[in-house]
Amino acid sequence: MWNEVIGQQEAQARLLQLENEQRLPHALMLCGPLGAGKMALAMGFAKHLLNRNSNDEAMLAKWEHPDLHFTFPTIKLPSMSADHKPVSDDFAKEWNQLITAGPYFTMNEWLEQMGGENQQAIITAGESDALIRKLSLKSSQGGYKVSLIWLPERMNIECANKILKLLEEPPHHTIFLLVCEEPERLLETIRSRVQRVDIKRLADDDIREALVSRRGLTEENAQRVARMANGSWLKALELLTIDSENELFLDMFQTLMRLAYMRKVKELKTWSERMSSMGREKQKRFLEYFLRLIRENFMYNFQNPELCYMSQREEDFAKNFARFINEANVIPINNLANLAIRDISQNANGKIVFFDFALQMIVLLISK
């Protein structure tokens, strides 16, 4: 049941202990950092609770068990009528494709699967009505009914109030499993009616072992990625898949620093024009990447590899560049990048923002 869960043996043991000691509450809420495996744990536990015979096992392998009900944020498609409130069943096929591929995924991946990358996904009141109807029925297999709600903080207020009533008067033999990223956004009354289970960040060793066994990385590369992932399997996967953008950002970072050091104002203007041609979200991602590399180069000066979280190419550049990031300029450079992020977010002219950014780097790089 737990074969897809990375690490988290302590959390698994706690969930099983609650059941074994017959102290399983009707509603559990798994909270913790992104990529720690909350959804993987919830799906593994749901399988465990529902797996009573070989028929159950076959259905659970396809995530098509009649007593397992998934609730998740959805979007409104152009093909839907004006008065239709989207529900999970509208996207059952897409959801099944997503979770069958594995229990580690992001909201962006789910939006892409639904075909609504630029929309805000929510859980509507229509969803709560549908769930009430489903859970009012008897268990088809004679055991638990499991309601697994992914990102309950995305419920609108009408839906949240209806779910609250369900939690106050739960249907017979029903277990609610809530997988939550931002519990502070939930109604306090809902939080008070669930037992919270805090999931810790993944251990680097667990990520490293999974990268070797599941992704075929060498021990050395797996160790490097595991350190950079900072306890998140999703971040580890991202590091494996966004190489092309990171390569571009590293090239832009290197170009900026070399031109600023040589005081090539004309070329820096060309650099700023190239940056301004990117979309605003990409510009902000570059600036976040810039901030990370500044931090890593500053830490590199301490000559402690355990403190550094860089790719091989980034570290190769840092060997000669890191000495230019020091106590005198690291904070002003950080402030400069954060100001640029704010300006870009407020729709400032990209050419002006990045040319000013580049010119100020000339001064900051020679700070002693």
N, C-alpha and C positions, 0 to 999 in steps of 0.2 A: 504493500500500500504506500510505502514511503520512498520508493526507489528513485523518484524524481526530485526529492527534496535534497538540497545541498546543505550539509552540516545540520545545525539546529537540533542536535540530539537531546539537549536539555528541554527544549520546548516540546518536542515529540513526547518525551517521557512524562512531562507534566500533563499533557492532554490525555494520555493513556491512563495516567494515575487517577485523574478525575473520574473517568469512566469506570475503571476497575474498583474504585472505592465507592461507587454509586453516588458520587457527589457532582455529577455532571449537571451544570446549570442549563436552563432552557435557552440561554443566549450568551454566547462568547464573542468578544470583540478582540481581534488580533491587531495590535498596533506595533509600529516600529519603523525604522528607516527604509527608504526605497531600496528595493533589491535585496532585502534580507531574507525573503522567502515566505512572507505572510500568506500569500495566495497558495503557494505550493503546500504549505502546512495545512491550510484550511481544506484544500482539495484532497490531500492525503487522509486527513481525519474524516472527511465526509465519506470517502471510500471505505475506511475502516468501519464506520458506524453502519453503513448500508450493506456491507458484504456478508451476507448470511449463507449464501449457497453459490454453486457454480453459475447459475443463471444470472445472479446479481453481478458476479465477477465479469461475465461476458458483457453485460450492459454497461457496467462502470468503465470497462476498458475503452468504450466508445463515448463515455459521458452521456449516456442516454437512459439512465435509470429513471423510472417514473416517479420515484419518491425523492429525487434530487432536483431542487428548483433553484436555478441561477437567476439572480437579479443584478443588473449592471446598468451603467449610464448609457443612454441612447441619444440619437439625434433625430431631427425631423427631416425626412427626405422630400424633395420636390413632388414626388409622386403621391405623397400622403395628402388626404383631405384636410381642409383648414381646421376642422374641429377634432381631428384625430390626435389623441395623446399617445405618442410612441411608447411601446412596451418592449420588454426583452424578447418576447416571442416574435416580434417583427424582425429580429436579427438573430434568430436561433441558429440558422445555418452558418452565418459568419462567426458567431461566438464559438460554435462547435469546432470550426476550423482553427480558430485561434488557440483554444485551450488544448485541442488534440496535438498541436505542435509543441506544447510544453506549458508549464504553469508559471513561467517567468516572462512577463510582457509589460509594456508601458501603455499609458493612455494614448500616446501618439500612435502606437501600433494598432490599438483598437479603433481609433478614429479612422486610420487608413483602411482598416479592414471593412469598416462600415461605409467608406466613401465620403467622409465628411471631415477632412483634415482641418478645415478652417472654421469648424463649428464648436460650440460649447456643448459637451455631452452632459445630460442631467438624467435623474431618475424621476419620472413624472408621477402624478397622482393616478394615472391610468395603470401604472405598474403596481402600485399598492393595491388597487382594486383587483387586479388579476391575481396577485399573490394571495389575497384573502380568499378568493374563490378556490384556488388550488389547494391551500392548506386546510380548507374546510372539509375536504374529502378524506376518507379513511386511507391509511397506508395500503398501497396495492400489494405490498409484499409482507405485510404483517409486522414490520419493524418500525424503525424511526422514519419520520419525514424530515428531510434536511433542507433548510432554506439558506443558501449561501449568497450573501449580499456583498458584492465588490464595490468599494468606495461609497458607503452609505452617506458620507458627507456631501455627496452630490444630489441628494434628494431635495426637491423643492419643498417648501414649507407645508403644502397640502399633503404631499406624500409622506413627509416626516411625521406629521400628526396621526395619519392613519397607521403607519408602521408602529408608532408608539402604542396605539391601542392593541395591536397584535402582540406586542411585547408584554403589555400589562395583563392580557388574558390570552396566553399562548394556546394554540390548538393542541389537542392531546398528542403526546409522544412526538412533539416537534422540537427540533433543535435548530436554533438560528446561529449561523456563523457569519460574523461581520468582519470584513477585511478593510481596515481603515488606514488611510495615510495621514489625515488631518483631523484627529478626534475633536479638537477644539471647535471645529465648525459644526459639530453635531449638537442637537438640542440637549441641554443638560438633563432633561427628563429621560431621554433615550440613554445617555451615558450612565445614568443611575440605575438602569434596569438591565444592564449587561455586565458580565464579569470580564474585566479587561485582562488580556494576556499580553505583556510587553515582550516583543521579539527583539533580540539584540542584533547588532550588525554581525555579519558573517566573519568568522576568523579567517585571516589571510591564508592559513594552511588549508582550510576547507576549500577556498576558492582555487588555490594552487592545485590541489589534488583533482578538483573537478575539471580544470583547464587541461590537465595532462590526460585524464581518463576519458573525458567527453569531447574535447576539442583537439587532442593530439599535439598539444604544445610541448616543447622541450621543458625540462625542469627550470632552466635558467629563464626562458621567456615567460613561463607560467608564474615564476616568482616575481618578475618585474611587473607583469600585468596585475597580479594579485595585490601588490603594494599600491599600485596606482588606483585600483578599484575601490579602495577605502571601505571595505566591508560590504560592497554591493555586487551581486552577481550580474545585475542589469548593467552596471557601469563596466564590469569586466567584458561583457558581450559588446557593449558600445565601443570599447577600446579596440576590439577585434574588427569592428565593422565600419568605423568612421575614419579609417586611415586616410582616405582620399582628402577629406576636409581638413583633418589635422595636418596632413602634409602641406596643403595649401597655406594653412595658418602659420605653420612653422616657416615656410618660405617667406611669407609676408613679414613675419616677426624678424627674421634674419636680415631681410632687405632693409627694413626700417632701422634696425640698430646699426648696420654698416653705413648706411647713408647718413644717419644722424651723427655718427662718430666722425665721418669724413666731411661733415657740414655741406653736403651736396643739396642745396636748397631747391634747385631746379628739378632734380631727380625726386626729391621728397614731394614736390608738388605733383609729379606724375604718380607717385605711390599713393598719395591721398585721393587722387582722381580714380585710381583703380579701386581703392577701398569704397569710395562713394558709389561706385557702380553696383556694388552688392546690395541685396535687400537689407532692410533694417534689422531683421532678426539675425541674419548672417553676420552683420556688422557687430551686433551685440555679442554673438557667440565668439567672434574673433577677440573682442575686448576681454571677455571672460577667460579665453585661452591665454591672452596676453598677461592678464593678472596672475594666472597660475604659473606661467613660465617665469615671471619676475620673482614670484615667491620661491620657486624651485631653484632658480639661479642664486638667490640670496642664501638659501639653505645650503647650496652646494659649496659655498665658501667655508662652511664649517667642517667639510671633509668627513662627513658621516653619512655613508650610503643609505643607512636605515631611515634617514630623514628626507631622502630624495625620492620623488615619484615621477620619473621621466622615462620616455621611450629611449631607445638606443640613439636615434638621430638627435633627439633633444639633448641628451647627455653629451654627445660628441661636440655639439655646438657650445655647450656650457663650459667645457674644459678650457676654452680660451676666452669666453665672454663673461663668465660669472663674476670675475673680479671687478667688472664695471658696475655691478649692483652691490651697494654697500650701505652701511648705516646712515650715511649722509643723504642718500637719494631714494632709498627703497620706499619710504612713506610718501614723499612727494610724487613719485611715479605712480604708486597705488592710487593716490588722490586724483591724479590727472586722468587715469583710466576710468575711475568711477564717475568722474565728472563727465567724461565723454559718453559713458553708458547712459547717464541721466539725460544728456542733451539729445542723443539719438532717440531715446525713448519718448522725448517730447517733440519729435519731428523737426529738430534743428537741421540746417543744411549740412549734409554729409561732407561735402568738399571743404567747407569752412572748418567743421569740427576736426576732421582728420589732418588738414594742413596745419592748423594751430597745434594739434596734438604732436605732430611730427617735429615742428619747430621747437616746441618746448622740450622735446626729448634731446635735442642738441645740447641745451643748457644742462639738463639733468644728468646726462651721461658723463659729463666732465666734473660733476660735483665730487668733492673730496671730503 
